[in-house]
Structure formats: C-alpha cells, structure tokens
Amino acid sequence: MLSALDLSYNNLSGNIPSSLGSCGSLTSLSLKGNLFQGMIPPSLSSLKGLVELDISHNNLSGQIPRFLERFLFRIFEPII
C-alpha cells in the first residue's frame, strides 16, 4: 500500500487531481513547489489517515476547505 507520495518540485500543472482522494492509505502527501492552480479538491477529505499535507508554493485559489481544519498550520520564521 502507498503510504507516502512526494511529487514536490516537478513542475506539475493544472488542477490537483481529484483522484488522489481514492488513495486511502496515504498518510503523507507533498505537492509543494509545483504549478497547480484552482481549488483544493474536496475529494482529499476522503484521506482519513493523512497526517502530513504540503501544498505550499503553488498557484492555488479559493478558501481553505473545512476538512483541512484538522491539520496544524505552522508558520516558520526564517533563521537569521
């Protein structure tokens, strides 16, 4: 079973595929640093075991879906 999927920095574009919601065994999903646009697909709410999600550094729009409230949003300060 696939538990971690890291597609970071691959210049992927378009919408985040809604089919990712059918990968029920995922605990970690990283899509950061791509060219994804549009909204976060509601199908990701099906990933009940997901504990890590990184969709930063894309061109996403819209509001953060309510199902993502279970994640702790962290803001890291730069180290000087």
C-alpha positions as a printed Julia matrix, in Angstrom:
80×3 Matrix{Float64}:
   0.0    0.0     0.0
   1.15   3.51   -0.8
   1.55   5.49    2.42
   3.64   8.46    1.24
   3.58  10.35   -2.04
   6.07  13.15   -2.69
   5.68  14.93   -6.02
   7.41  18.13   -4.91
   9.15  20.39   -7.4
   8.16  18.52  -10.55
   6.65  21.46  -12.47
   3.26  19.72  -12.44
   0.45  21.98  -13.59
  -3.32  22.11  -13.86
  -5.67  21.23  -11.03
  -4.72  18.91   -8.2
  -6.17  15.58   -9.4
  -9.35  14.7    -7.53
  -8.4   11.03   -7.99
  -5.83  11.46   -5.19
  -8.8   11.17   -2.86
  -9.03   7.48   -3.71
  -5.54   6.77   -2.3
  -6.99   5.86    1.08
  -3.75   4.53    2.57
  -1.86   7.83    2.23
  -0.51   9.3     5.43
   1.77  11.86    3.77
   1.17  13.87    0.59
   3.54  16.54   -0.68
   2.7   18.53   -3.79
   4.73  21.62   -2.92
   6.65  23.68   -5.43
   4.59  22.88   -8.5
   2.32  24.93  -10.74
  -1.03  23.6    -9.53
  -3.88  26.06   -9.76
  -7.54  26.21   -8.87
  -9.11  24.99   -5.67
  -8.13  22.19   -3.32
 -10.33  19.26   -4.41
 -12.97  18.16   -1.87
 -12.07  14.54   -2.64
  -8.96  14.93   -0.46
 -11.33  14.83    2.53
 -11.5   11.06    1.91
  -7.88  10.7     3.06
  -8.79   9.98    6.68
  -5.3    8.71    7.6
  -3.5   11.74    6.18
  -1.3   13.39    8.8
   1.01  15.43    6.54
  -0.11  17.59    3.65
   2.11  20.13    1.92
   0.57  22.05   -0.96
   2.63  25.2    -0.48
   4.28  27.13   -3.29
   1.61  26.52   -5.9
  -0.93  28.86   -7.53
  -3.98  27.64   -5.65
  -7.01  29.85   -5.17
 -10.19  29.87   -3.15
 -10.75  29.25    0.51
  -9.12  26.57    2.61
 -11.68  23.74    2.85
 -13.11  22.95    6.28
 -11.85  19.36    6.18
  -8.3   20.72    6.46
  -9.04  22.21    9.88
  -7.71  19.04   11.49
  -4.21  19.96   10.37
  -2.0   22.18   12.44
  -0.89  25.08   10.3
   2.62  26.11   11.14
   4.39  29.25   10.09
   8.12  29.01   10.25
  10.17  32.07   10.92
  13.39  32.37    8.9
  16.56  31.7    10.82
  18.81  34.73   10.75
